[in-house]
Amino acid sequence: MVRSTRSGDLPIAPDSYDSSMNTDSLVDEAELLDAYSRAVIGAVDAVGPAVVSVQRERGGSGSGVAFTPDGLILTNHHVVHGASRVEVILPEGRALRADVIGQDGGSDLAVLRVDAQLPFARLGDSRRVRVGQVAVAIGNPYGFQHSVTSGVVSALGRSLRSQAGRLIDDIIQTDASLNPGNSGGPLVTTRGEVVGINTAMIQRAQGLCFAIGINTARFVASRLIRDGRIRRAYIGIGGQNIDVPRAVARSQQLAVSLGVLVTSVEAASAAEGAGFRKGDIIIAFGDEPVAGIDDLHRLLGEEQIGVTSAVAVLRRGERRTLHVIPAESERN
């Protein structure tokens, strides 16, 4: 006999109901949840002891992660920039004065040192990160120490503009929530490896958070430890992006349809010595095409300082080659 049902319900024969179906489903869900929880807990256990709170005068704060046993700490440039005194607070609550070894606004990274032996995190390889893998962010949002959020890697290879105006490449996008105070903290895999330094979130947007790939951070940190700054080449022009007229691009057989319009040339600069003029359009630097200011910034690296480089420009529709010897930029 089948029991009567309410309108819209399907009749179910009591003898055909298998109670093990719900039980098995609950067991499977519990096992999955436990596996995810264990992965996140493992990441936090591995890296959490190396995460510090970075404090500056007048109440500014952020996060950092120790990456050597002798007290070197990675954080963001914007966390410590302009601070006359920086202090780090260890997980157990001990406060230590920190020296800023070096900082770079172009990559939004800085290295601090404290006079103490610290637990340190293992740095991974951001080239091995895959979209969809679990990502764990550890930091001190709003001053709450050692808050943990988790999510997945949403995208790779993003670019993000720093406060200094340069594009930072090798950006990892994640939906692990970030809040003020998370800046400078680590983005961690379930294997307990740091693959990014959390740097930014998009206000009024959900699930758009960014970390600087650890390969970029490792390179920048090595230069900051060595020189205290990132050395970049400088030629002494002001410029803006511009479209190259199609007719000119065709007649000159150009590989790009964009370039950098020279809007000013600094007196006594490398550019003035090379013969740059206001109104020139830069279309190539060495063998590399230049399709905008960001390309030019990228090509003016440390290796170009003091080295003669050929620069292709358009002047009144005609292509010319100028030879410039970039100097070292004093800006950071």
C-alpha positions as CSV (number, residue, x, y, z in Angstrom):
1,M,0.0,0.0,0.0
2,V,1.2,3.5,-0.8
3,R,0.7,6.3,1.7
4,S,-1.2,9.3,0.7
5,T,0.9,12.3,-0.2
6,R,0.5,16.1,-0.2
7,S,-0.1,17.7,-3.5
8,G,3.1,17.8,-5.6
9,D,4.9,15.1,-3.6
10,L,5.9,11.8,-5.2
11,P,4.5,8.7,-3.6
12,I,7.2,6.6,-1.9
13,A,6.8,3.0,-1.0
14,P,8.1,2.5,2.6
15,D,9.8,-0.7,1.7
16,S,11.8,0.8,-1.1
17,Y,13.4,3.6,0.9
18,D,17.2,3.0,1.5
19,S,18.3,4.9,4.6
20,S,22.0,4.2,3.7
21,M,21.7,6.6,0.8
22,N,21.6,9.7,3.0
23,T,24.2,8.2,5.4
24,D,26.6,7.5,2.6
25,S,26.2,11.0,1.2
26,L,26.8,12.6,4.6
27,V,29.9,10.4,5.1
28,D,31.2,11.4,1.6
29,E,30.6,15.1,2.3
30,A,32.3,14.9,5.7
31,E,35.3,13.2,4.2
32,L,35.6,15.9,1.5
33,L,35.3,18.6,4.0
34,D,37.8,17.0,6.2
35,A,40.3,16.7,3.3
36,Y,39.9,20.4,2.5
37,S,40.2,21.4,6.1
38,R,43.3,19.3,6.6
39,A,44.9,20.9,3.5
40,V,44.2,24.4,4.8
41,I,45.3,23.6,8.3
42,G,48.5,22.0,7.0
43,A,49.3,25.2,5.0
44,V,48.6,27.4,8.0
45,D,50.7,25.2,10.3
46,A,53.6,25.3,7.9
47,V,53.6,29.1,7.1
48,G,51.7,30.7,10.0
49,P,54.6,30.9,12.4
50,A,56.6,32.9,9.8
51,V,53.8,35.5,9.3
52,V,54.3,38.8,11.2
53,S,52.3,42.0,11.6
54,V,54.1,45.1,10.3
55,Q,53.4,48.3,12.2
56,R,54.4,51.8,11.5
57,E,54.0,55.0,13.3
58,R,50.6,56.8,13.3
59,G,48.8,53.5,13.2
60,G,49.6,52.1,9.7
61,S,49.8,48.4,9.6
62,G,50.2,45.4,7.2
63,S,51.6,41.9,7.1
64,G,54.9,40.3,6.2
65,V,56.5,36.9,6.0
66,A,59.9,35.8,7.2
67,F,61.8,33.9,4.4
68,T,65.2,33.4,6.0
69,P,66.1,32.2,9.5
70,D,68.2,35.3,10.3
71,G,65.2,37.7,10.3
72,L,64.7,38.8,6.7
73,I,61.0,39.6,6.0
74,L,59.1,40.3,2.7
75,T,56.3,42.8,2.7
76,N,54.8,45.5,0.4
77,H,56.5,48.8,-0.4
78,H,53.2,50.7,0.4
79,V,53.1,49.1,3.9
80,V,56.5,50.7,4.9
81,H,57.0,53.6,2.5
82,G,57.7,56.9,4.2
83,A,57.8,55.3,7.7
84,S,60.5,56.6,10.0
85,R,60.1,53.7,12.4
86,V,58.8,50.1,11.6
87,E,58.0,47.4,14.1
88,V,57.0,43.8,13.6
89,I,54.9,41.8,15.9
90,L,55.6,38.1,16.0
91,P,52.8,35.5,16.3
92,E,53.4,35.1,20.1
93,G,53.0,38.8,20.6
94,R,56.7,39.9,20.9
95,A,57.4,43.2,19.2
96,L,60.7,43.9,17.4
97,R,62.1,46.9,15.7
98,A,62.7,46.3,12.0
99,D,65.1,48.0,9.6
100,V,64.1,48.6,6.0
101,I,66.8,46.9,4.0
102,G,65.3,48.0,0.7
103,Q,62.1,48.9,-1.0
104,D,60.8,49.3,-4.6
105,G,57.7,51.2,-5.5
106,G,57.8,49.8,-9.1
107,S,57.1,46.3,-7.8
108,D,55.4,47.2,-4.5
109,L,57.9,45.1,-2.5
110,A,60.2,45.7,0.4
111,V,62.6,43.7,2.6
112,L,62.9,44.2,6.3
113,R,65.3,42.8,8.8
114,V,64.9,42.1,12.5
115,D,67.7,41.2,14.9
116,A,66.4,37.8,15.8
117,Q,66.1,34.2,14.6
118,L,62.7,33.6,13.2
119,P,60.6,30.7,11.9
120,F,60.7,31.1,8.1
121,A,58.5,30.1,5.2
122,R,59.5,28.0,2.2
123,L,59.2,29.9,-1.1
124,G,57.7,28.0,-3.9
125,D,57.6,28.5,-7.7
126,S,54.9,30.7,-9.1
127,R,55.3,29.2,-12.5
128,R,53.9,25.9,-11.2
129,V,50.7,27.5,-9.9
130,R,47.6,26.4,-11.7
131,V,44.1,28.0,-12.1
132,G,41.7,26.3,-9.8
133,Q,44.2,25.1,-7.1
134,V,43.5,26.0,-3.5
135,A,45.1,29.2,-2.3
136,V,45.4,30.3,1.4
137,A,46.0,33.9,2.4
138,I,47.5,34.6,5.9
139,G,47.7,38.1,7.3
140,N,46.5,40.6,9.8
141,P,43.4,42.3,8.4
142,Y,42.2,45.3,10.4
143,G,44.9,44.5,13.0
144,F,43.4,41.0,13.8
145,Q,46.5,38.8,13.9
146,H,46.8,35.6,11.9
147,S,43.5,35.7,10.1
148,V,43.2,33.0,7.4
149,T,41.1,33.0,4.3
150,S,41.1,30.4,1.6
151,G,39.8,30.1,-2.0
152,V,41.2,29.2,-5.4
153,V,43.5,30.7,-7.9
154,S,41.2,32.5,-10.4
155,A,43.7,33.6,-13.0
156,L,47.4,33.8,-13.8
157,G,49.6,36.2,-15.7
158,R,47.7,39.3,-14.7
159,S,49.3,42.8,-14.6
160,L,48.7,45.3,-11.9
161,R,49.8,49.0,-11.9
162,S,51.8,49.9,-8.8
163,Q,51.5,53.3,-7.1
164,A,54.7,54.3,-8.8
165,G,53.0,53.9,-12.2
166,R,54.8,50.8,-13.4
167,L,53.1,47.6,-14.3
168,I,53.8,44.6,-12.1
169,D,53.8,41.4,-14.1
170,D,53.4,37.8,-12.8
171,I,50.3,38.7,-10.8
172,I,48.1,35.9,-9.3
173,Q,44.4,36.5,-9.0
174,T,42.6,34.7,-6.3
175,D,39.2,34.8,-4.6
176,A,40.8,34.3,-1.1
177,S,39.4,37.4,0.6
178,L,41.8,40.2,1.4
179,N,41.2,43.2,3.6
180,P,43.2,46.2,4.7
181,G,46.1,44.8,6.8
182,N,46.5,41.7,4.6
183,S,49.0,43.5,2.3
184,G,52.4,42.0,2.5
185,G,51.2,38.6,3.8
186,P,51.8,35.3,2.0
187,L,49.6,33.5,-0.5
188,V,50.2,29.8,0.2
189,T,49.6,26.5,-1.4
190,T,48.3,23.4,0.4
191,R,51.9,22.1,0.4
192,G,52.9,25.0,2.6
193,E,54.8,26.9,-0.1
194,V,54.6,30.7,-0.5
195,V,53.7,31.4,-4.1
196,G,52.7,35.1,-3.8
197,I,52.8,38.2,-1.7
198,N,49.3,39.6,-1.2
199,T,49.2,43.2,-2.5
200,A,45.7,44.4,-3.5
201,M,42.0,44.0,-3.7
202,I,39.5,45.7,-5.9
203,Q,37.2,47.9,-3.8
204,R,33.5,47.2,-4.2
205,A,34.2,43.9,-6.0
206,Q,33.9,40.5,-4.6
207,G,36.5,37.8,-5.4
208,L,39.1,40.1,-7.0
209,C,42.3,39.9,-5.0
210,F,45.8,39.9,-6.2
211,A,49.3,38.7,-5.2
212,I,52.7,39.3,-6.7
213,G,54.1,36.0,-7.9
214,I,56.9,34.7,-5.6
215,N,59.3,34.4,-8.5
216,T,59.1,38.2,-9.1
217,A,59.3,38.7,-5.3
218,R,62.4,36.5,-5.0
219,F,64.2,38.4,-7.8
220,V,63.3,41.8,-6.4
221,A,64.3,40.7,-2.8
222,S,67.7,39.5,-4.0
223,R,68.4,42.9,-5.6
224,L,67.1,44.8,-2.5
225,I,69.4,42.8,-0.3
226,R,72.3,43.5,-2.5
227,D,71.8,47.1,-3.5
228,G,69.0,48.4,-1.2
229,R,67.0,49.3,-4.4
230,I,66.1,48.1,-7.8
231,R,68.5,49.6,-10.4
232,R,66.7,50.8,-13.6
233,A,67.8,52.6,-16.7
234,Y,66.7,56.1,-17.4
235,I,66.9,58.2,-20.6
236,G,65.2,61.5,-19.6
237,I,62.1,61.9,-21.6
238,G,58.4,62.6,-20.9
239,G,56.0,60.6,-23.1
240,Q,52.6,59.3,-23.7
241,N,51.0,56.5,-25.7
242,I,50.0,57.4,-29.3
243,D,48.6,55.7,-32.4
244,V,50.9,55.6,-35.3
245,P,49.0,56.8,-38.5
246,R,48.2,53.8,-40.6
247,A,49.7,55.4,-43.7
248,V,53.0,55.9,-41.9
249,A,52.9,52.4,-40.4
250,R,52.4,50.9,-43.9
251,S,55.0,53.0,-45.6
252,Q,57.6,52.2,-42.9
253,Q,56.6,48.6,-42.7
254,L,56.3,48.8,-38.9
255,A,55.5,45.8,-36.7
256,V,53.5,48.0,-34.3
257,S,50.7,50.6,-34.8
258,L,51.3,52.2,-31.4
259,G,54.3,54.1,-30.0
260,V,55.5,56.6,-27.4
261,L,55.2,60.2,-28.3
262,V,58.0,62.3,-26.8
263,T,56.4,65.2,-25.0
264,S,59.5,66.6,-23.3
265,V,63.3,66.1,-23.2
266,E,65.2,66.8,-20.0
267,A,68.2,69.1,-20.3
268,A,71.6,67.4,-20.0
269,S,69.9,64.0,-20.1
270,A,70.9,60.9,-22.1
271,A,68.0,61.5,-24.4
272,E,69.1,65.1,-25.2
273,G,72.7,63.8,-25.8
274,A,71.3,61.2,-28.2
275,G,69.3,63.9,-30.2
276,F,65.7,63.1,-29.1
277,R,63.3,65.9,-29.9
278,K,59.8,66.7,-28.7
279,G,57.4,65.2,-31.2
280,D,59.4,62.1,-31.9
281,I,57.6,58.8,-31.7
282,I,59.5,55.9,-30.2
283,I,58.6,52.6,-32.0
284,A,61.5,50.3,-31.0
285,F,64.2,49.9,-28.4
286,G,67.1,47.7,-29.5
287,D,65.4,44.8,-31.3
288,E,62.2,45.1,-29.3
289,P,59.1,46.9,-30.6
290,V,57.7,49.6,-28.3
291,A,53.9,49.9,-28.3
292,G,53.6,52.1,-25.3
293,I,55.1,53.5,-22.1
294,D,54.8,50.1,-20.3
295,D,56.9,48.5,-23.0
296,L,59.6,51.2,-22.6
297,H,59.6,50.9,-18.8
298,R,60.1,47.1,-19.2
299,L,63.0,47.5,-21.6
300,L,64.8,50.0,-19.5
301,G,66.2,47.5,-17.0
302,E,69.4,47.3,-15.0
303,E,71.3,45.7,-17.9
304,Q,70.8,48.8,-20.1
305,I,72.6,51.2,-17.7
306,G,75.7,52.6,-19.4
307,V,75.1,50.5,-22.6
308,T,74.6,52.1,-26.0
309,S,71.2,51.2,-27.3
310,A,69.6,51.8,-30.7
311,V,66.2,53.5,-30.5
312,A,64.0,53.7,-33.6
313,V,61.8,56.8,-33.8
314,L,59.5,58.4,-36.3
315,R,60.2,62.0,-37.0
316,R,57.8,63.8,-39.4
317,G,56.8,60.4,-40.8
318,E,60.4,59.2,-41.4
319,R,62.1,56.5,-39.5
320,R,65.4,57.4,-37.8
321,T,67.7,55.5,-35.5
322,L,69.1,57.3,-32.4
323,H,71.8,55.9,-30.1
324,V,71.3,56.5,-26.4
325,I,73.3,55.5,-23.4
326,P,70.8,55.2,-20.5
327,A,71.9,56.4,-17.0
328,E,70.8,54.9,-13.7
329,S,67.5,56.2,-12.5
330,E,67.5,57.9,-9.1
331,R,63.8,57.4,-8.7
332,N,62.4,54.4,-6.7
